[in-house]
């Protein structure tokens, strides 16, 4: 089982001026190959490229830069408050740390198929161990302790402000909730091969399907809302500060942006009290998305800019 994530570019915001739809595609830049896990930090999107075993950064102007390489099978990625990145490597059974200068060091090893990772306000990492069916906690000094067991193919993990974990169980097609004392309970069943999972800034809990085009919005009582996006293999889901969703499709080597995002009953979360949702820092560095104008309302100035960017005669 593998997973992957992806990116965003400010050029897309200009594209929104011309059309609005349910799901739109951002063609990947060179340097992106097999996008799996993704995370934002200070307006930059960091993407795991599973097919090339490296991590790339994508700046707000669309510039792609390889910042670290030499991994065996990287899956997920999160950023801490300082900008350090943490990457799970399924094959190496290792969590790596990428410093600001791109230096890669081992934070923890000896795990059993690490996949999804989530960062707590205290700096602890929660890691799903797919092969062992458990969640482990990795302290800031690299110490590993088992946090919860008895899961069926745990893949993605995210954390709410109270410290509860929400985990996708790939093999049992379900979502588990893990209390702060490590007690595991079933939240939802009937999601098809869920991969990574994340809260939106508004408190909606979303996950995607590895083997279908389904996007799932999970309600606090476990009710599942299913939306077909027309893209098989929804790997990672991240949000910008405007609530715009981006998801990676590794096998399509593409990033998608979901506008007019479908929602459901949100969890009662206060984003301001939470350090991060699955490592996606709630900074305010991403430019706001302009309201899509109708064709009649687009100014001559905007049209000239769009023509220049996209080489439209």
N, C-alpha and C positions, 0 to 999 in steps of 0.2 A: 504494500500500500504506500502510495506516495502522495505528496500534495504540493501546491505551487501558488505564487502570488504575483501582483502586478502594479501599475502606475497611472499617472495623470499628467497632463500638460496644459499650460494655460491657453494653447491654441484651441483646445476643445471649447473653452468658454466662448470664443469667437464663433465657433461652429454652431453653438446653441442659438446664436442670433438668427440663423437661417432656418432651423428646423427644431421641432420638439417632438419627441416620441418616447415610448416606454423604455426601450433599451437602445443605446447607440454604441458604436464601435470606435475605439481609438486605435489606429494601426500602430503596432509596436515599432520603436526606433531600433537601429542597429545596436547590438550589445544586449538585447533582450532575447533570451532563448529558453523556453520552457518556464515561464513565470509561475511561481508557486506562492510563497508567502510574501506579504507586503507590510510595510509600516510607514507612517508619516513622521517626520520630525522637522520642525522649523521650515515647513513648506516644501521639503524635499521628500520624494517617495523613494524608499529603499525596497529593492525587489530581489528575491531569491531566484536565480536562473538555474533550475534544476538540471537542464540538459547540458549546461556548460560548467556546472559546479562552481559558480561564482555569485557574488552579490554586486548589483549595480545600484547607483543612485540616479535618480531622474529629477533634474532641477525644474523649477517652475517654467523655465523657458524651453523645456523639452530636451535639454542636453543630457545625454546618457554617458555615465562614467563607470567603469569597472573599479570598485574600491577594494575588493578582496577576492582571492581565488584560492584554489587548492583544496576545496571541500570534496567529500566523496559522494554525498547524496543529501544536499541541504534541503530543508523542508520549510521551516517557519522562521520568522524574524520579528523581533521587537526592539524598540529603542527606549533607553532610559532618559531621564530628565537632562542629563549632560550631553546626550547624543551618542553614547556608546550603544553599539548594536549587539544583540545576542542571537545566535543562529543555532537551530537544532540540526544535527546531522544524523539521519536515520541509520546509515551504514556504519559510521564510525562510533555510534552509541555515545555521542559527545555533544556537549553544549560549548560553542565557541563564543568568544568575546572579540569584537572588532573595535579597536580604539579609534579615536578621532583621526589619527594619522594613518589609519588603514592596517596597523599591526594586528595580526590575528594571534590570540592566545587561547589556551584551553581553560574554560571555567570549571567544567565538571565532565567526568567520563565514567564509564562503567554502567551506563543506563541501558535499557533494553528496548531499542527501537524508538528513540525519542522523535516525536512528531510536533504536535502543537505546543506553543509556549505562551504564557500570559505573565504579566509583570504586576506585582502588588505594590501598593503605596510605600511599603517598607523596603522595597527593592528585591524581595524574594521572587524567584521565578518558579512558576508551576508548570510542570512538563508532563505531557501525556506520554506514557510508554506503551506504544501500540502492542508490541510483542508480549509484554508482561501483563497487560490488562490492568494497569494501575496509573496513579498520578503520584509523582514525586515532587518534592519541594527542594529547590537548590538555593542555599543561602548565599549571601554576597561573597563569602570566602570560599565558595565552591562545595561546601558540605552538602551531601545529598541525603535526604530522609524520605521514607515512604509516607505519603499523605493519605491515600485512599486506594483500596484494592477492589477486585471483583467486577471490574468493568469489561465490556465486550468490544475489543478493538477501539480503544479510545483514540480519537484523532485530534479534534480541535478543543480548545479551552479558552474561556474568557472569565473575567472576574467582575463582580458588581461592587459598589462602594461599601457594602456591609462585609465583604470578604467571601461571599458565597461564590462557588465555581460552577460553571455550566459547561458540560462536556458532551461532545458528540460521540456516540458509540456506533462506529461504522458497521460492525458485524450484526448488531441487533436492531439497527435502524431506529435508534432512539436518542433522546437527550436526557442526560442525568444531571441532577443538582447535588452538589456536595456542600454540606453545611460546614461551618468553621471548625467543628469538632471532628471532621472527616467522615461523618455519616453520609452514605450515598442513598439517594432516592431517585425514582424515575419521574421525570417531569413530563415527557411526551414520548409516544411511540408512533411509528408510521411515517417517519422521514426516511427517504430512500438513500442509503449510503451517504450520510452526511459527512462533510469534510470539516473545514474550519468554521468558527462561529464567532459572532461579534455583536455587541450592542451598538445601536445608532446613538447619536447625541440625544435623541428624543426618548430613548429608553426602549425602543423596539429591539427584540432579539432575533437575529437573522442567521440562517445557515443555508448552504447550498448543497446540491447533490452531485456526487462523483459520477454517477451513471445515468443521469437524466438532465433535463433542462429546468428542474424545479428549484425555485427560490422559496424558502420556508420562513414565515414570520410566526414566531412562537409566542403565545400569550402567557401571562403569569399562571393561569390555571391549567396550562398544558395544551390548550386548544391550538391546533395547527392551521394556518392559512397558507395555501399553496398557490404559487404563481408560476406559470410557464414563461421562461424568458427566451426560448428559442435557441439556446446555446447549451449543448451537452457538456457537462463537466464544469461545474462552478466551484472553483477551488478556494480562493480566499476572498474575503469581503472586508473592505475598509471604507471609512467615511471621512470626508473633509469637514471643516467646521460649519459648513452651510448645510450639512446633512445629505450631501450628494454621495451616492454609493458608487464605489468602483469595485469590480470583481475581476479576478484573473481566471483565464481559461488556458491552462498549460498546454493541452493538446492542440488547441487552436492558435497557440502562441500569440494571444491577443488580450487586450484589456477592454473591458466594457464599462460604460457609464450608464447608470440607470436614472433617468429623469422621470418625473411623475411617480416617485417611488411609492409602491403600495405599502400600506401600513396596517397595523392591527392594534389590539389593546396593549399599550406600553407597560413596562415594569415601572414601579414607582421609584425612579432613580433621580438623584440630584447630581448631574454631571460635574458641577463645581466642587463637589466633595470627593470626587474620585480622581486619583492621580492619572489614571489612563484606562482606556478600554482596550484590553488586549494589546497594550503597548502603543496604541495610536494616541499620541499626546494631543490633548485638546488645546493646542496653542492657537493663536489667532493670526497666523502668518499667511494663510492661503487667501488670495484675493476673493472677495465675494462674487458669486455667480450673478451676472446681470439677468434681469427679468427678460425672457425671450420676447422680442418684439414681433409683431406681425409684419408681413412683407411690406405693407403700406407704411409702416412706422419706422422702417430702417432708414437711418439718415444717410445722405450721400457720403459723409465722412466715414461712417462705418463700412459702407459698401466698398469704398476705395481701399480701406485697410484690409478687408477680407480678400479683395482681388489681388492685392499685393502679396499677402501671405500664401495664398493658394494658387498663384499664377493664373488667375482667371482673366481672360482677355476682355 
